[in-house]
Each structure stands twice: as structure tokens, then as C-alpha cells.
Amino acid sequence: MHQTMVLMKIEQQLSSFSTAEKKVAQYVLENPEFIPNMTTKELSQQAHASEASIVRFCKRVGVDSFRMFKLALAKELTRGQAYVNSASLLDSDDSPPMLFQKVSSLNQMALEMTFNTISSQEFSKAVETMSKAKKIALFGVGGSFTSCIDGQYKFMRLGFHSLASSDYHYMVPFITMMGPEDVLICMSTSGKTKEVMELANYAKERGIMLIAITSSNTSPLYKQSDIQLLMPDIEVEQRIGSIASRTSQLNLIDSLYVSIFHRIGEDLLEAFDKSREKTREKRR
């Protein structure tokens, strides 16, 4: 059986689990093909751990429930998918079309899992808060910066004064000029990135609303933020790039954009038409 993304994550995190969580993890690693058809009670009996330990185990590997964990594992086992975002990829003899299929499957799974990790209440709160803002700042480093740039462009189209950067020193003056009605969106898969946390702390000192987009509900960024948009934790430690996490971030930005447009869009239609007509001039 190929090593799957879920199983690889469990192996990497094994030493950080509690004693009860390790019992669950060991049983899953030794019997992955049984898990999709088991109930929480059945796994509890087989692993000699409490049902509460199973729930905590699932949250530690990036999903909110045992049902979601079973779904993610079943999909990987069915596809026979080797993990495509780590150096172990070099051990496979996959053709380019096969790799295309695997990357597509990974991204699809990320989107499906995101729908279940994000709280509908927190998402609605983010839309309401951002709709009332005048300035929206987005900050992230590494792979997260790409999603920030996409957010800047989209929110600018909605009439907000928006700025995205991966430079802490560049962002500080903008944050200083923001008010309590404005929003800073910080993106960090781990929720521990030093530059992100320093800017988040400064924003909180200024009384600015902080929205966290992260994959860790135990991270400093998650705990510091006013609104938490939790992404599925489906990246391994030694990855070759931010693939699935970036897909989830971009999908979330699109969802926020559409939701805010739905809320304030009537006031923007004339501006959208003028913008569209101006860009058409370059195609003639």
C-alpha cells in the first residue's frame, strides 16, 4: 500500500501525541483499511482509548471529527495516492499525467475538507466585519503571500483600500494608519510564523480587528485573533511547496469576495461596468 498523506502526517506527529492519542494513532497506522468502516465506539474498543481521545486525535491531524477523518483516509486509500507534496515523490515512477491527476485529487480533497473545518458562524462574522471596513490589509510570507496578493486585488475591486505585503516593515506604516473599524487578515498555515505574529500583535495593540487564516487551532495566531477561519491541516513538514494549503486559501478568498459583493454589490455595479468597458478598449 502506498504511503498516504494522512498516514504520513500521523507518523510525523506521533511523538507529540498524548499517551491516549498515540494508542489511536498506532492502531490507525497498523490498520488503515479498517478505519473507514468503523464507528468511534468500535475504534475506541480496538485502540483501548476513549472516544474523547479519538476526537482529540482527529483535531491534532487537522480535521474536526472522526467522520471527516474517515472520509479523508478513505479517499486516499481508494485512489492509492502516494503523497505528492514531499521528497518521497522521487521514489515513484509516476508519469506526468498521473502526477497531474494526483495533484488535482489533493486539491479537490483540500477544498472538500475546508468546507467542514471552517465555522459558518466565524465566516459570516468575517463577511460582516469586512463589509464595514474602509481598509483591509493582508499579510503572509512564503506560499501564503500569493493568496494575500489575490485578496488585495479582489477587495480593491470592491472599493476597499487594500494592501498586501510579505514585508513587515512595509506593513507597519499602513497598520498605523488603520482604525478600529478596519481589518488585518493574517495568513499562516502553522500560525507560528514570527513576522506574522509580530504584525498581528501590533495590530491588536492598535485595536484593529484581526482575522486569522490558519490550519492550527492551537497556534498563537489562532488564539490572538478576533475571527478564526480554520483551514484543514493537510501539509506535511518536509513538503516541496504549499500546494493544497494555498488552494484552500485562494478558495476562501474567493468565498469572502463573493459574499461581500453579495452584501454591497448594488452600489458597485456602475463601477464594475466602467472598469469592464475600460479594459475592453485594450482588446480592440
C-alpha atoms as a printed R data frame, in Angstrom:
    type eleno elety resid chain resno       x      y       z
1   ATOM     1    CA   MET     A     1   0.000  0.000   0.000
2   ATOM     2    CA   HIS     A     2   1.274  3.486  -0.874
3   ATOM     3    CA   GLN     A     3   2.003  5.867   1.956
4   ATOM     4    CA   THR     A     4  -0.830  8.384   2.040
5   ATOM     5    CA   MET     A     5  -0.825 11.998   3.109
6   ATOM     6    CA   VAL     A     6  -2.941 11.332   6.209
7   ATOM     7    CA   LEU     A     7  -0.782  8.431   7.395
8   ATOM     8    CA   MET     A     8   2.412 10.382   6.773
9   ATOM     9    CA   LYS     A     9   1.128 13.266   8.895
10  ATOM    10    CA   ILE     A    10   0.300 10.865  11.714
11  ATOM    11    CA   GLU     A    11   3.792  9.357  11.619
12  ATOM    12    CA   GLN     A    12   5.420 12.779  11.681
13  ATOM    13    CA   GLN     A    13   3.340 13.936  14.664
14  ATOM    14    CA   LEU     A    14   3.467 10.666  16.588
15  ATOM    15    CA   SER     A    15   5.933 11.862  19.214
16  ATOM    16    CA   SER     A    16   3.777 14.911  20.038
17  ATOM    17    CA   PHE     A    17   0.598 12.915  20.773
18  ATOM    18    CA   SER     A    18  -0.584 12.196  24.286
19  ATOM    19    CA   THR     A    19  -0.455  8.583  25.502
20  ATOM    20    CA   ALA     A    20  -4.117  8.007  24.632
21  ATOM    21    CA   GLU     A    21  -3.767  9.695  21.242
22  ATOM    22    CA   LYS     A    22  -0.744  7.504  20.463
23  ATOM    23    CA   LYS     A    23  -2.876  4.399  21.010
24  ATOM    24    CA   VAL     A    24  -5.334  5.670  18.403
25  ATOM    25    CA   ALA     A    25  -2.536  6.673  16.033
26  ATOM    26    CA   GLN     A    26  -0.798  3.286  16.279
27  ATOM    27    CA   TYR     A    27  -3.996  1.416  15.521
28  ATOM    28    CA   VAL     A    28  -4.724  3.657  12.525
29  ATOM    29    CA   LEU     A    29  -1.191  3.228  11.169
30  ATOM    30    CA   GLU     A    30  -1.360 -0.558  11.558
31  ATOM    31    CA   ASN     A    31  -4.924 -0.977  10.233
32  ATOM    32    CA   PRO     A    32  -5.730  1.946   7.913
33  ATOM    33    CA   GLU     A    33  -8.006 -0.129   5.655
34  ATOM    34    CA   PHE     A    34 -10.358 -0.879   8.599
35  ATOM    35    CA   ILE     A    35 -10.863  2.719   9.717
36  ATOM    36    CA   PRO     A    36 -13.355  3.994   7.061
37  ATOM    37    CA   ASN     A    37 -15.897  1.352   8.120
38  ATOM    38    CA   MET     A    38 -15.532  1.761  11.883
39  ATOM    39    CA   THR     A    39 -17.559  3.821  14.340
40  ATOM    40    CA   THR     A    40 -15.977  5.919  17.045
41  ATOM    41    CA   LYS     A    41 -17.044  3.340  19.611
42  ATOM    42    CA   GLU     A    42 -15.501  0.466  17.645
43  ATOM    43    CA   LEU     A    43 -12.183  2.288  17.230
44  ATOM    44    CA   SER     A    44 -12.255  3.159  20.920
45  ATOM    45    CA   GLN     A    45 -12.559 -0.507  21.820
46  ATOM    46    CA   GLN     A    46  -9.900 -1.694  19.394
47  ATOM    47    CA   ALA     A    47  -7.365  1.011  20.274
48  ATOM    48    CA   HIS     A    48  -8.101  0.835  24.026
49  ATOM    49    CA   ALA     A    49  -8.666  4.577  24.150
50  ATOM    50    CA   SER     A    50 -11.645  6.763  24.981
51  ATOM    51    CA   GLU     A    51 -13.931  8.260  22.351
52  ATOM    52    CA   ALA     A    52 -12.847 11.700  23.548
53  ATOM    53    CA   SER     A    53  -9.238 10.733  22.766
54  ATOM    54    CA   ILE     A    54 -10.283  9.860  19.215
55  ATOM    55    CA   VAL     A    55 -11.870 13.278  18.762
56  ATOM    56    CA   ARG     A    56  -8.718 14.975  20.088
57  ATOM    57    CA   PHE     A    57  -6.590 12.810  17.809
58  ATOM    58    CA   CYS     A    58  -8.627 13.897  14.774
59  ATOM    59    CA   LYS     A    59  -8.249 17.566  15.673
60  ATOM    60    CA   ARG     A    60  -4.499 17.102  16.059
61  ATOM    61    CA   VAL     A    61  -4.223 15.839  12.481
62  ATOM    62    CA   GLY     A    62  -6.292 18.694  11.104
63  ATOM    63    CA   VAL     A    63  -9.942 17.577  10.977
64  ATOM    64    CA   ASP     A    64 -12.824 18.376  13.298
65  ATOM    65    CA   SER     A    65 -14.462 14.969  13.530
66  ATOM    66    CA   PHE     A    66 -13.875 11.253  13.135
67  ATOM    67    CA   ARG     A    67 -16.332 11.259  10.242
68  ATOM    68    CA   MET     A    68 -14.163 13.742   8.346
69  ATOM    69    CA   PHE     A    69 -11.032 11.755   9.196
70  ATOM    70    CA   LYS     A    70 -12.597  8.587   7.785
71  ATOM    71    CA   LEU     A    71 -13.623 10.447   4.630
72  ATOM    72    CA   ALA     A    72 -10.136 11.818   4.023
73  ATOM    73    CA   LEU     A    73  -8.438  8.468   4.659
74  ATOM    74    CA   ALA     A    74 -10.949  6.521   2.555
75  ATOM    75    CA   LYS     A    75 -10.432  8.813  -0.427
76  ATOM    76    CA   GLU     A    76  -6.682  8.422  -0.277
77  ATOM    77    CA   LEU     A    77  -6.830  4.650   0.099
78  ATOM    78    CA   THR     A    78  -9.305  4.358  -2.773
79  ATOM    79    CA   ARG     A    79  -7.132  6.432  -5.059
80  ATOM    80    CA   GLY     A    80  -3.988  4.618  -3.975
81  ATOM    81    CA   GLN     A    81  -2.444  8.043  -3.786
82  ATOM    82    CA   ALA     A    82   1.173  8.448  -2.790
83  ATOM    83    CA   TYR     A    83   1.749 11.790  -1.200
84  ATOM    84    CA   VAL     A    84   2.699 14.262  -3.930
85  ATOM    85    CA   ASN     A    85   3.971 17.135  -1.845
86  ATOM    86    CA   SER     A    86   7.116 15.715  -0.260
87  ATOM    87    CA   ALA     A    87  10.505 14.405  -1.337
88  ATOM    88    CA   SER     A    88   9.045 10.868  -1.262
89  ATOM    89    CA   LEU     A    89   7.631 11.773  -4.670
90  ATOM    90    CA   LEU     A    90  11.067 10.970  -6.111
91  ATOM    91    CA   ASP     A    91  10.596  7.330  -5.167
92  ATOM    92    CA   SER     A    92   7.626  6.915  -7.503
93  ATOM    93    CA   ASP     A    93   7.676  6.216 -11.240
94  ATOM    94    CA   ASP     A    94   4.531  8.254 -11.943
95  ATOM    95    CA   SER     A    95   4.095  9.757 -15.391
96  ATOM    96    CA   PRO     A    96   3.277 13.483 -15.815
97  ATOM    97    CA   PRO     A    97  -0.435 12.722 -16.495
98  ATOM    98    CA   MET     A    98  -0.574 10.586 -13.334
99  ATOM    99    CA   LEU     A    99   1.014 13.370 -11.293
100 ATOM   100    CA   PHE     A   100  -1.498 15.818 -12.749
101 ATOM   101    CA   GLN     A   101  -4.290 13.528 -11.567
102 ATOM   102    CA   LYS     A   102  -2.781 13.187  -8.089
103 ATOM   103    CA   VAL     A   103  -2.271 16.916  -7.637
104 ATOM   104    CA   SER     A   104  -5.850 17.524  -8.776
105 ATOM   105    CA   SER     A   105  -7.111 14.930  -6.295
106 ATOM   106    CA   LEU     A   106  -5.098 16.516  -3.491
107 ATOM   107    CA   ASN     A   107  -6.513 19.969  -4.232
108 ATOM   108    CA   GLN     A   108 -10.038 18.608  -4.506
109 ATOM   109    CA   MET     A   109  -9.720 16.937  -1.125
110 ATOM   110    CA   ALA     A   110  -8.408 20.185   0.386
111 ATOM   111    CA   LEU     A   111 -11.486 22.042  -0.821
112 ATOM   112    CA   GLU     A   112 -13.860 19.380   0.467
113 ATOM   113    CA   MET     A   113 -12.220 19.358   3.880
114 ATOM   114    CA   THR     A   114 -12.171 23.174   4.111
115 ATOM   115    CA   PHE     A   115 -15.954 23.249   3.936
116 ATOM   116    CA   ASN     A   116 -16.043 21.215   7.146
117 ATOM   117    CA   THR     A   117 -13.245 22.900   9.104
118 ATOM   118    CA   ILE     A   118 -14.410 26.496   8.714
119 ATOM   119    CA   SER     A   119 -17.075 27.593  11.172
120 ATOM   120    CA   SER     A   120 -20.080 29.068   9.365
121 ATOM   121    CA   GLN     A   121 -20.504 31.474  12.277
122 ATOM   122    CA   GLU     A   122 -16.906 32.703  12.021
123 ATOM   123    CA   PHE     A   123 -17.153 33.028   8.231
124 ATOM   124    CA   SER     A   124 -20.363 35.093   8.494
125 ATOM   125    CA   LYS     A   125 -18.706 37.258  11.144
126 ATOM   126    CA   ALA     A   126 -15.741 37.844   8.831
127 ATOM   127    CA   VAL     A   127 -18.013 38.906   5.960
128 ATOM   128    CA   GLU     A   128 -19.964 41.314   8.188
129 ATOM   129    CA   THR     A   129 -16.818 42.826   9.682
130 ATOM   130    CA   MET     A   130 -15.023 43.243   6.362
131 ATOM   131    CA   SER     A   131 -18.100 44.771   4.728
132 ATOM   132    CA   LYS     A   132 -17.969 47.660   7.228
133 ATOM   133    CA   ALA     A   133 -14.232 48.277   6.913
134 ATOM   134    CA   LYS     A   134 -12.545 51.048   4.957
135 ATOM   135    CA   LYS     A   135  -9.096 49.483   4.854
136 ATOM   136    CA   ILE     A   136  -8.201 45.806   4.555
137 ATOM   137    CA   ALA     A   137  -4.603 44.657   4.991
138 ATOM   138    CA   LEU     A   138  -3.388 41.149   4.174
139 ATOM   139    CA   PHE     A   139  -0.115 39.750   5.449
140 ATOM   140    CA   GLY     A   140   1.603 36.428   4.863
141 ATOM   141    CA   VAL     A   141   5.019 35.096   3.987
142 ATOM   142    CA   GLY     A   142   6.154 32.274   1.725
143 ATOM   143    CA   GLY     A   143   3.343 30.465  -0.066
144 ATOM   144    CA   SER     A   144   0.675 32.405   1.835
145 ATOM   145    CA   PHE     A   145   1.784 35.674   0.237
146 ATOM   146    CA   THR     A   146   0.360 34.567  -3.126
147 ATOM   147    CA   SER     A   147  -3.098 34.315  -1.565
148 ATOM   148    CA   CYS     A   148  -2.669 37.738   0.040
149 ATOM   149    CA   ILE     A   149  -1.976 39.328  -3.352
150 ATOM   150    CA   ASP     A   150  -5.111 37.708  -4.769
151 ATOM   151    CA   GLY     A   151  -7.081 39.080  -1.826
152 ATOM   152    CA   GLN     A   152  -5.721 42.590  -2.288
153 ATOM   153    CA   TYR     A   153  -6.830 42.652  -5.920
154 ATOM   154    CA   LYS     A   154 -10.291 41.281  -5.219
155 ATOM   155    CA   PHE     A   155 -11.061 43.532  -2.242
156 ATOM   156    CA   MET     A   156  -9.723 46.545  -4.146
157 ATOM   157    CA   ARG     A   157 -12.318 45.783  -6.835
158 ATOM   158    CA   LEU     A   158 -14.978 46.016  -4.141
159 ATOM   159    CA   GLY     A   159 -13.881 49.563  -3.294
160 ATOM   160    CA   PHE     A   160 -11.763 48.899  -0.221
161 ATOM   161    CA   HIS     A   161  -8.370 50.492   0.332
162 ATOM   162    CA   SER     A   162  -6.484 47.203   0.422
163 ATOM   163    CA   LEU     A   163  -2.821 46.332   0.730
164 ATOM   164    CA   ALA     A   164  -0.921 43.040   0.727
165 ATOM   165    CA   SER     A   165   2.730 42.501   1.539
166 ATOM   166    CA   SER     A   166   5.171 39.978   2.935
167 ATOM   167    CA   ASP     A   167   7.397 42.768   4.307
168 ATOM   168    CA   TYR     A   168   6.818 43.543   7.982
169 ATOM   169    CA   HIS     A   169   8.449 46.999   7.729
170 ATOM   170    CA   TYR     A   170   6.297 47.876   4.700
171 ATOM   171    CA   MET     A   171   3.100 46.911   6.513
172 ATOM   172    CA   VAL     A   172   3.711 48.742   9.799
173 ATOM   173    CA   PRO     A   173   3.006 52.285   8.452
174 ATOM   174    CA   PHE     A   174  -0.230 51.062   6.835
175 ATOM   175    CA   ILE     A   175  -1.349 49.350  10.048
176 ATOM   176    CA   THR     A   176  -0.531 52.536  11.983
177 ATOM   177    CA   MET     A   177  -2.985 54.485   9.791
178 ATOM   178    CA   MET     A   178  -5.794 51.965  10.216
179 ATOM   179    CA   GLY     A   179  -8.694 52.412  12.623
180 ATOM   180    CA   PRO     A   180 -10.698 50.020  14.821
181 ATOM   181    CA   GLU     A   181 -13.263 49.525  12.059
182 ATOM   182    CA   ASP     A   182 -10.555 48.232   9.676
183 ATOM   183    CA   VAL     A   183  -9.331 44.656   9.219
184 ATOM   184    CA   LEU     A   184  -5.985 42.876   9.127
185 ATOM   185    CA   ILE     A   185  -6.029 39.375   7.639
186 ATOM   186    CA   CYS     A   186  -3.021 37.287   8.645
187 ATOM   187    CA   MET     A   187  -2.352 34.050   6.770
188 ATOM   188    CA   SER     A   188  -0.078 31.385   8.214
189 ATOM   189    CA   THR     A   189  -0.509 27.640   7.819
190 ATOM   190    CA   SER     A   190   1.332 26.941  11.067
191 ATOM   191    CA   GLY     A   191   0.062 30.026  12.872
192 ATOM   192    CA   LYS     A   192   3.531 30.447  14.377
193 ATOM   193    CA   THR     A   193   5.466 32.460  11.771
194 ATOM   194    CA   LYS     A   194   7.473 35.109  13.633
195 ATOM   195    CA   GLU     A   195   6.827 38.030  11.272
196 ATOM   196    CA   VAL     A   196   3.114 37.252  11.109
197 ATOM   197    CA   MET     A   197   2.792 37.116  14.891
198 ATOM   198    CA   GLU     A   198   4.713 40.375  15.357
199 ATOM   199    CA   LEU     A   199   2.397 42.205  12.957
200 ATOM   200    CA   ALA     A   200  -0.685 40.564  14.491
201 ATOM   201    CA   ASN     A   201   0.422 41.711  17.952
202 ATOM   202    CA   TYR     A   202   0.950 45.269  16.701
203 ATOM   203    CA   ALA     A   203  -2.495 45.300  15.108
204 ATOM   204    CA   LYS     A   204  -4.059 44.170  18.386
205 ATOM   205    CA   GLU     A   205  -2.207 46.976  20.207
206 ATOM   206    CA   ARG     A   206  -3.815 49.383  17.753
207 ATOM   207    CA   GLY     A   207  -7.284 47.927  18.368
208 ATOM   208    CA   ILE     A   208  -7.613 46.654  14.787
209 ATOM   209    CA   MET     A   209  -9.843 43.691  14.007
210 ATOM   210    CA   LEU     A   210  -7.648 40.631  13.349
211 ATOM   211    CA   ILE     A   211  -8.785 37.750  11.137
212 ATOM   212    CA   ALA     A   212  -6.616 34.620  11.178
213 ATOM   213    CA   ILE     A   213  -6.468 32.150   8.311
214 ATOM   214    CA   THR     A   214  -4.525 29.206   9.703
215 ATOM   215    CA   SER     A   215  -4.506 25.424   9.931
216 ATOM   216    CA   SER     A   216  -3.757 25.188  13.644
217 ATOM   217    CA   ASN     A   217  -6.399 25.815  16.294
218 ATOM   218    CA   THR     A   218  -3.712 25.665  18.993
219 ATOM   219    CA   SER     A   219  -1.377 28.225  17.415
220 ATOM   220    CA   PRO     A   220  -0.581 31.709  18.802
221 ATOM   221    CA   LEU     A   221  -2.188 33.338  15.743
222 ATOM   222    CA   TYR     A   222  -5.437 31.437  16.216
223 ATOM   223    CA   LYS     A   223  -5.616 32.366  19.899
224 ATOM   224    CA   GLN     A   224  -4.713 36.018  19.299
225 ATOM   225    CA   SER     A   225  -7.269 36.666  16.556
226 ATOM   226    CA   ASP     A   226 -10.791 38.076  16.815
227 ATOM   227    CA   ILE     A   227 -12.101 35.890  13.983
228 ATOM   228    CA   GLN     A   228 -10.674 32.433  13.231
229 ATOM   229    CA   LEU     A   229 -11.012 30.865   9.794
230 ATOM   230    CA   LEU     A   230  -9.588 27.374  10.283
231 ATOM   231    CA   MET     A   231  -8.206 25.554   7.255
232 ATOM   232    CA   PRO     A   232  -7.588 21.788   7.065
233 ATOM   233    CA   ASP     A   233  -4.086 20.803   8.138
234 ATOM   234    CA   ILE     A   234  -3.042 18.636   5.208
235 ATOM   235    CA   GLU     A   235   0.574 19.636   4.637
236 ATOM   236    CA   VAL     A   236   3.496 17.539   5.839
237 ATOM   237    CA   GLU     A   237   6.570 19.043   7.466
238 ATOM   238    CA   GLN     A   238   9.083 18.349   4.685
239 ATOM   239    CA   ARG     A   239   6.993 19.489   1.755
240 ATOM   240    CA   ILE     A   240   8.193 20.645  -1.644
241 ATOM   241    CA   GLY     A   241   5.699 23.504  -1.780
242 ATOM   242    CA   SER     A   242   2.485 24.963  -0.366
243 ATOM   243    CA   ILE     A   243   0.108 23.184  -2.712
244 ATOM   244    CA   ALA     A   244  -3.124 22.142  -1.015
245 ATOM   245    CA   SER     A   245  -2.957 24.847   1.665
246 ATOM   246    CA   ARG     A   246  -2.693 27.582  -0.966
247 ATOM   247    CA   THR     A   247  -5.641 26.087  -2.834
248 ATOM   248    CA   SER     A   248  -7.697 26.286   0.363
249 ATOM   249    CA   GLN     A   249  -6.606 29.879   0.992
250 ATOM   250    CA   LEU     A   250  -7.477 31.016  -2.535
251 ATOM   251    CA   ASN     A   251 -10.860 29.325  -2.322
252 ATOM   252    CA   LEU     A   252 -11.542 31.102   0.961
253 ATOM   253    CA   ILE     A   253 -10.557 34.482  -0.507
254 ATOM   254    CA   ASP     A   254 -12.944 33.871  -3.412
255 ATOM   255    CA   SER     A   255 -15.727 32.952  -0.983
256 ATOM   256    CA   LEU     A   256 -15.190 36.113   1.065
257 ATOM   257    CA   TYR     A   257 -15.103 38.205  -2.111
258 ATOM   258    CA   VAL     A   258 -18.365 36.790  -3.461
259 ATOM   259    CA   SER     A   259 -20.089 37.045  -0.073
260 ATOM   260    CA   ILE     A   260 -19.085 40.695   0.390
261 ATOM   261    CA   PHE     A   261 -20.111 41.520  -3.184
262 ATOM   262    CA   HIS     A   262 -23.490 39.907  -2.485
263 ATOM   263    CA   ARG     A   263 -23.808 42.199   0.534
264 ATOM   264    CA   ILE     A   264 -22.762 45.525  -1.014
265 ATOM   265    CA   GLY     A   265 -22.794 44.778  -4.744
266 ATOM   266    CA   GLU     A   266 -25.672 47.049  -5.796
267 ATOM   267    CA   ASP     A   267 -23.518 50.093  -5.079
268 ATOM   268    CA   LEU     A   268 -20.699 48.707  -7.234
269 ATOM   269    CA   LEU     A   269 -22.415 47.739 -10.478
270 ATOM   270    CA   GLU     A   270 -21.784 51.063 -12.215
271 ATOM   271    CA   ALA     A   271 -18.095 50.998 -11.267
272 ATOM   272    CA   PHE     A   272 -17.817 47.381 -12.443
273 ATOM   273    CA   ASP     A   273 -19.336 48.293 -15.801
274 ATOM   274    CA   LYS     A   274 -16.955 51.229 -16.266
275 ATOM   275    CA   SER     A   275 -13.966 49.076 -15.351
276 ATOM   276    CA   ARG     A   276 -15.050 46.341 -17.750
277 ATOM   277    CA   GLU     A   277 -15.524 48.826 -20.596
278 ATOM   278    CA   LYS     A   278 -12.100 50.370 -20.000
279 ATOM   279    CA   THR     A   279 -10.335 47.014 -20.140
280 ATOM   280    CA   ARG     A   280 -12.185 46.112 -23.351
281 ATOM   281    CA   GLU     A   281 -10.518 49.071 -25.050
282 ATOM   282    CA   LYS     A   282  -7.206 47.213 -24.826
283 ATOM   283    CA   ARG     A   283  -8.654 44.223 -26.690
284 ATOM   284    CA   ARG     A   284  -9.779 46.161 -29.728
